Each structure stands twice: as C-alpha cells, then as structure tokens.
C-alpha cells in the first residue's frame, strides 16, 4: 500500500464488524467507522484513536442517510473501500410479522446499501479505483423459518451487488459479497450444549467459525491479489451449505 487508503465500514462494533475493523487497522488503513450508537462509537474511538473518523448513522432511517453520506463523502472524497457489514434482525413467523418489522430490516440491511454505495461510487469512478464488499448470510440461499424479512434483505443484497459489479466492471472497481455461516458471537455463547450440538450436526467441519475467518476473506477481496474477482458471493460456513 503506497498511501494510507481509506476504508468505510458499517456495523464496525459487532463481532464480525469488529474483526474486520481490526484487520484493516492492523494493516495500516485509515478507518471511517459507522455505527447507530454514540456509545459504541466512543468505545471504538478509545480503541483506535482520533486519527480515524467516526460517524453516527441510523441505517434504518433512509431519508437521512443521503444527507449524512454527503457530509462523509465531502470529508473523504478518497474512500477506496466500502464494507457494508451492518445488519439487523427482527424475527417472527410471517403470520405474526408486523409490516414495521419487515420494513425496518429491509431498510437497514438492504436499502442502506443502495444509499451508501450510490453516495460513494461517484468518487470511486473519479479516482478510477474501488472495492465494494457486502456481508450477506448463508440463509440468503438456504432460507430460514421466522426470518423472512432478514433472508429477503440478505438475498436481495446478492442480486444488488452482482448488478453493480456488471455496471462498474470496466472501471477498476470490484464488487463482491461474503456470506458467513454460523460464526461465534455473543448469541452462540447463550446456546446450551444440546442446541450447539444440533447446529454442529449440520456443519461438516464440526466447529463454528470465528469472526476473523470472515475478516480475512473480506480483506483479501480488497487487495490486488483479488483484482480479477468481481460479482461473486463467497461462503464462509464450514461446509454447512455447499453451492
């Protein structure tokens, strides 16, 4: 890396997001970190220091994303990497799901990607370089009961990113998706042994993934070693879904 490139990361305080953020920080990138929580941003600032940038942004509030993104792009017209990692769940069987549950998950997980990429893409085109990574999920292809909203948002991401990849393929901009499987998180720690064993029965590698497993692939896809890879959806799931 000849200069300190800038990477824009949403959901940067979560398990996977935290691992991605650490990977890029350790590799010498300048971080532009996004979170809906002021407290989480303060924690990130304590971890990574004032030489990075931190923005509070509610990704479910689509009407306000564009104006906030205008501010971010004005401050950072040289963003070269986007990692859209933030995600929201609001689970319910379809017959019980309220429209508000559907809309908030779709807005946060899918529509925010549209607003963010649309805002930053002109700078990438002008600078003639860019890497765009979206974090989807294994359930985007398998489906999952009680998560019609979440699955729809994550499968929608895959089609959205493939379409963008077509549009910018000749402009030195790579667009890819990473779909994690069952990754160790605070949620998995709450499972009892019976629940864990039932999940592991469906994972050929017989172990849960680590957040760093996802971060390593995300980072690779932003390097020159991956310059001929675009429009792909990569699974990190220990073999629980082979497609």
Protein Blocks (a to p, Z undefined) as FASTA:
>chain_A
ZZacddddehklbmklmmmmmmmmmnopacddddfbfklmmmmmmmnojkbccddddfkl
mmlmmmmmmmmmmmmmmbfbdcdfbccdddddfklpcfklmmmmmmmmmmmmmmmmmmmm
mmmmmnopacddddddfklmnopghilmmmmmmmmmmmmmmmmmmmmmmnopacdddddd
ddddfklmmpcfklmmmmmmmmmnopacdfklmmmmmmmmmmmklmmgghiacddehhpa
cZZ
